[in-house]
Amino acid sequence: MITSEAPMESASLPPLPSDGPNADGVNPSKSLKSLPTLALNPTSDSGNAPAEGEDAQPSNPPQNEPSKAESGNAPDTEVTDDELNAQLRAVLGVQDNDVVRQRNEHIAATARALLPSLPRSYIENSAKEELILEYVENFRRQYAQVYPGRKDLLLCPGNEFGVKKFICTTIRPTQLPFRQLYNYDTCARFVADYITYVPLQPPHELPQAVFSPSFTLHLQLGTCFDISVLLVSLLRGAGYEAFVVSGYATREVTLVDETRGDMAQGGYPPPYTGSARAWNGMAGGALKDRERQKARRVLEEAREKRKQKMHALLVGGDAAASQADVSESSGPKYQVKPPKVLLSHFALKQEAKARAEAAAKAENEESGDAQASGMTDDMEDSDVLRGLRVHAWVLVLPGRREIAEPFFIEPSTSRTYPIDYSMYLGVESVFSNLNYWVNMQYCYEGLKGISFDLADNNKWEFVFPDNTVPGLSGVGAAGSSGQSGQAASNIGKGDDEDEEGDVTNEEGRVDLPPSWVEALSLTQEQYERKCPTGSKSVTYRNARVETFADYHRPDGMITRITYFKDVSKGFSGEIREFFANRKDKLVERARIPTLRLIHEFFDKGRPHALKDHVMISYQTKEMNFYAAARHDGLLRRVDEGNKVVELYEERDDNLYYRSVVFDPTDSRDDEETLPDRGRVIKMTEKFARDPSLPAHQDAAKKTYFLKEEKVRIIYHREPDRIVPSFLEFKRPPSDSKNISLELLNSFAANPYAKPPKTQQLFAVLSGLMRSQSACLSAVRGAEKEVRDILSARRAEEKNIQLSVSVYDTIRGEGKAAKEEEEQKEERAKEEEERKKQELDYLSPFLINVADPANLTPAEAASVKDACLKSLKERLLEKATIIQSRLDELSGEYKRRQEAYTKTADTLGVEETEEWVKFSEGALFKIRILEKRMAKHKETAPERYVALEKKLRMDPRLQAVGTR
């Protein structure tokens, strides 16, 4: 352990060897053929060879160069300094152009804009932070003294304002209020998409500044260290034991070069098919019914058995001989000679040839993959900075959130890798918000054999004696060297902690201050943006993946995968598009341009319960449906040109198959001709077994030959029968009112059964004619449904609409509905006030007044009297109307009552019921009118007094009192 009180002793930690290999066991300077005298690390000391008897320590990787004799690549002539600098800039890829300058200006402008709203901790250090910087600087000096051959550690880089901060205090654990960021995979995916990755410049040196995670989140731009610090802050806020790893990686990792990788590594689905033949078979091939498929499977199994037996006879072998010996010894002495297996030798040769071709194809694919990997290795060997490229990634250790094994997360791509991943070449240090650990292990073979047990002080040197064991808080942790310390975590300390107070713990040791970064925050709108520009594109070796934020595109597309053509595998290319928030429920579309094939997939909730739709050259070939959501149980409809096949499931009539054959050349105008299809010449229906009926009465297949004018019904096969029974009738004319029975052909599987009677045959024919009519109507309905679906799809694609959740407060219907409701209420209030202003109860009486605003006493009295007189007249008129209706109804009731009294004895039941009905209605109306009259007499004086009071309070009639 390196402490701040006393310098380290070199005897316990000897210096590194001067000519050690890099992380791959190869000296990196040997690949710098054109730069023999260039020292990539000015701090390297080639004279620090280990003393005799001392153990060499890892360099991870060392930066010292071998001698010219060792490298064997020294040029004959010296190289000037300008040439060396030019070659160095070309090798390192240092960018000095307008793009970098504009990016730096953008970062500076963003920092200046955020400065007024940030706390003081961003631009200055507290007393405790200054003490920590001195403590860490002492550690760095001792580390450089003991290990002069190792590169500097990333301890105190500057922040976005140039203020030096200890790197551990830059991590701010925060849990954002989004459920998707609670798991490490979705959190890493969000960070990789949300932040634009910027490679380090130069790639072999540590960054001079590491931004705070809050600034990185706002800027949406950062290096591998910025993104790693942000991801660790989010993962630790979610409860993971996450750390930032500072080390070395390959060029592909540091530059996020995915062009040599497979898209499957990114977690994306493979194409639907590897060849065009499979699509042709799916879309254009004929569908086989269930019975034929079952029979085919049985025949294939039997054929395979015969092939095996024939192969054993032809080839022989120990196994076949032993089996034959066993069968002969176990059987009787004399046996009947088995029949010959009649199998074509030519077919066997063809199958063997096909197997050989398949094996050769697989071998070619493997060799192609090996060639690709070999190409990658060659390109890695050509990288002059291999093992020197600095990189940062994330380490997740077990112990929390049910993590069982440690693993790495690459922050630029969100992929997870094992801790011995070959693309990571070395580790210098690991740090979190609790402590900083320096790697003391050899990395000559990459990360193979590297232990990430940070509590082992022989393999990891920590900066602070507290928090030496990850995941432990308040418990003393002892390493293998016997050193111990009390773990004191700063998790839970608030931002308002008094940093000017004590800077040491109870034992007098310096402990780590809380993070100087404010709590991370992200709005819903920022979270849904996903990418800085709303879109992101990644190119792999065999595909290109484009990602879009929700509602970024007007068509609702969120992902598009373009699969590149591969001639060696017979793959002609494919495009898959994924959608979200579409009102037409479209979720995916697959396209094969070479076949002009389009396959669309829909979510549940569409009209007609459409599930997916296959088109070739914009002609419908297949439609699949959600059968449970349809009343007819339609599962699939396949269009094979002149034939349409429909499959059903879970129908009450046990129908599971229907096919229709058309004759497009026959376009006569009758009920058997469909528009754009031609005349129906044949219809077939197949039914599943109904256990409630005997097999010879349960129809299995009905065929209607409209062109040949006959119908056939085939029944289910009876038990222990080879073939089923069937009946074939001549179809009577459609315009005939009477059905004529003409049996063309018949077969009874049971020869002992009684032949059906004429009445029974007539009933069967009548049922077949009804079924034919129903089948033809269903075919017409199906054709109309297809036209409606295609018409709806054309309209939907012409005017694409996206659905918005009512809970979406950004663009949702909830916010729009709330605003619309508020506006509606305001308009209603304004309309009511306007009506009140327009409706003036004195306006009819002020027509003849010259100046209604300034009434004279005489005019005011006249208006008042006229208004009261008008009300009195209306009240009297209403009373008169009620009284007249009451008198009229009462007189009518009396007259009918007198007439009923005189003829009550001679009236029948109906007349008596009519009188009772009239009497009840008349008495009810009389009571209502009497109540209305009483109510009117009660309220009329009150209304008169109320109007008189209103007139007296009206400011326009105040002149009456001055008369």
Order of alpha helices (4+ residues) and beta strands (2+ residues): alpha-alpha-alpha-alpha-alpha-alpha-beta-alpha-beta-alpha-beta-alpha-alpha-alpha-alpha-alpha-beta-beta-beta-beta-beta-beta-beta-beta-alpha-beta-beta-beta-beta-beta-beta-beta-beta-beta-beta-beta-beta-beta-beta-beta-beta-beta-alpha-alpha-alpha-alpha
